[in-house]
Amino acid sequence: MSDTHPSDSMTRRQLLIAAGAGAVGIAAGAWGIAQIPDETRARVETEIEKLRALVKLYEQLEKIGLDNILASALNVMRGLFDALKAGIRLVRDGIAVAQTAWKNFQALLAGLKTAADGAANALAELQKKFRAAESVVVAALGAVSPLAESIANFFAALIQKIPFGIGDNIQRAVTALVDLVRAIPPTIETLTTQLLKSLSDTFFPQTGKTAFSATVMDPITTSLLSPLEKFLSEVESAITRWETEFAKPIQNALDERKIVRKQIAEYRQQFNV
């Protein structure tokens, strides 16, 4: 134990034991136990008794088992933080999946915009051709009625001139054709003003953010994903601080105390204290 420095590794209890043993050793070496004056021996014995009483108090303090309590607490907290780290990784993976899904959805929207533009152009072309056909028919028949009505009136007059009831079959075909022609304008109007306009306003505005972004993705990002990422970072920082500023120093102290206990046991065995 000659290479052990009290200031580095010996506890106060070890110092007290060493001091007591040293006092007796010095007195015995100088005069011998029998040659120590009664007054000096009484003072030495009094000091030794004080040291013994103090050592007993330290021994009682050790029996409290604070080291075991701290070690158990560290193990519990270590398990808790390990589970928390695993949960953080899962949440971060979920955030990454959500962000990837949003990017993929934006890519789908780009494709949908191309399809919507194509549909709008096709409907506009159909409406243009319908208007052109309407103008030609109306001009040819000399009527001012809509295309469907002009066709119906034309065939009605023509069928009346067909004998032997043959016109009945033609009338049914004409009726179906007229119904089809009548359905074209409202169908174009519905697809253009309700479907395509709704898609355009929601996902493809001419300027500014899309309604979908403003009402869905922006609130999710600003109110959930971003705060959640900040919270996770703060939790990770707190875990790191716990490990570096608390858990590691406490574990180091417990390890050092274990070494000192071993030294004390060896010391007591060596000097029969």
Beta strands, then each sheet from edge to edge (+ up, - down):
end
